[in-house]
Amino acid sequence: MTAFAAVFQQVHSSSLTEQEIQIVLLTDAVANSCAYAIAFHTALALKQRVSSGETEAIRTRLVPKDQRFAALSTLAKTLIEKRGHLSEQELDAFIAVGFTKEQILEVIAVVAASTITNYAGTIANPPLENQFQQFAWRG
């Protein structure tokens, strides 16, 4: 648990903004079909002023309209689906919207941390607290 907490502390102290981190976390939750995490990260993304249109796009497995959010979401989803085996073209597309090579590693850290919680959440299947009920997801 200590190592896990340390990973999330690093995730939230990266150069990515909280909005960008929530985009990755929500994308991962959807890619991993973790209903609890989808509701939770929808609420957090909205709290960070990510638009409902952007969160709804991710929740329905579409790409956000904002270029940076689209690049983040696409990279996160591709990392999970391809288990990290990205092409140069996929990496270049991420960098083309203004991200750095170093930020690729930051996204990998977010994906790794969130995958652990998504798996745990799927296995534990906790009930949604009242404040997340409105964001319940049915994949």
C-alpha positions in Angstrom: 0.0 0.0 0.0 2.9 2.4 0.7 4.4 1.9 -2.7 1.0 2.3 -4.3 0.4 5.6 -2.4 3.8 6.8 -3.5 3.0 6.1 -7.2 -0.2 8.2 -7.0 1.7 11.0 -5.2 4.1 11.0 -8.1 1.2 10.9 -10.6 -0.3 14.0 -9.1 3.0 15.9 -9.0 3.9 15.4 -12.6 4.0 18.1 -15.2 0.5 17.1 -16.4 -2.4 19.3 -15.2 -5.1 17.8 -13.0 -7.5 18.0 -16.0 -5.0 16.0 -18.1 -4.5 13.5 -15.4 -8.2 13.0 -15.0 -8.5 12.5 -18.8 -6.0 9.7 -18.6 -7.6 8.2 -15.5 -11.1 8.2 -17.0 -9.9 6.8 -20.3 -8.1 4.0 -18.4 -11.2 3.2 -16.3 -13.3 2.9 -19.5 -10.6 0.8 -21.3 -10.5 -1.5 -18.3 -14.3 -1.4 -17.9 -14.1 -0.5 -14.2 -17.6 0.9 -13.4 -16.6 2.3 -10.0 -13.5 4.1 -11.4 -15.5 5.5 -14.3 -18.1 7.1 -12.0 -15.4 8.3 -9.7 -13.2 9.9 -12.4 -16.1 11.4 -14.2 -16.9 13.3 -11.0 -13.3 14.3 -10.5 -12.9 15.4 -14.1 -16.0 17.5 -14.0 -14.8 19.0 -10.7 -11.5 19.9 -12.5 -13.7 21.7 -15.2 -13.3 19.1 -17.9 -16.5 19.6 -19.9 -19.4 17.1 -19.8 -19.0 16.7 -23.5 -15.4 15.6 -23.2 -16.2 13.2 -20.3 -19.2 11.8 -22.2 -17.0 11.2 -25.3 -14.5 9.2 -23.2 -17.3 7.3 -21.4 -18.7 6.2 -24.7 -15.3 5.2 -26.0 -15.0 8.1 -28.4 -12.1 10.7 -28.6 -12.5 14.1 -26.9 -12.7 17.1 -29.2 -9.9 19.0 -27.5 -6.6 18.2 -29.3 -4.6 17.7 -26.1 -7.3 15.7 -24.4 -7.7 13.6 -27.5 -3.9 12.9 -27.7 -3.9 12.0 -24.0 -6.9 9.7 -24.2 -5.7 8.0 -27.4 -2.2 7.4 -25.9 -3.6 6.0 -22.7 -6.1 3.7 -24.5 -3.4 2.6 -26.9 -0.9 1.9 -24.1 -3.5 -0.5 -22.5 -4.7 -2.1 -25.7 -1.1 -2.6 -27.1 0.5 -3.3 -23.7 3.0 -0.6 -24.3 4.0 -1.5 -27.8 3.5 1.9 -29.4 4.6 2.8 -32.9 6.7 5.8 -33.7 3.7 7.3 -35.4 1.6 7.0 -32.3 4.3 8.6 -30.2 4.8 11.4 -32.7 1.0 12.1 -32.7 1.2 12.7 -29.0 4.2 15.0 -29.3 2.7 16.8 -32.2 0.1 18.5 -30.0 2.7 20.0 -27.7 3.5 17.2 -25.3 7.1 16.1 -24.6 8.8 12.8 -24.7 9.2 13.0 -20.9 5.4 13.3 -20.6 5.0 10.0 -22.3 6.7 8.4 -19.3 4.3 10.4 -17.0 1.3 9.1 -18.9 2.7 5.5 -18.5 3.0 6.1 -14.7 -0.7 7.3 -14.6 -1.8 4.3 -16.7 0.2 1.9 -14.4 -1.2 3.4 -11.2 -4.8 3.5 -12.5 -4.7 -0.1 -13.9 -3.9 -1.4 -10.5 -6.8 0.5 -9.0 -9.1 -0.5 -11.9 -8.3 -4.2 -11.4 -8.8 -3.9 -7.6 -12.0 -2.1 -8.1 -13.3 -4.6 -10.5 -12.5 -7.5 -8.2 -13.8 -5.8 -5.0 -16.8 -4.3 -6.8 -17.5 -1.7 -4.1 -20.9 0.0 -4.1 -21.0 3.6 -5.5 -21.3 6.3 -2.9 -24.3 8.6 -3.2 -22.2 11.5 -4.7 -21.1 9.2 -7.6 -24.5 7.6 -8.4 -25.3 10.2 -11.0 -22.2 9.1 -12.9 -22.9 5.3 -12.8 -21.7 3.6 -16.0 -23.1 0.6 -17.7 -20.7 -0.6 -20.4 
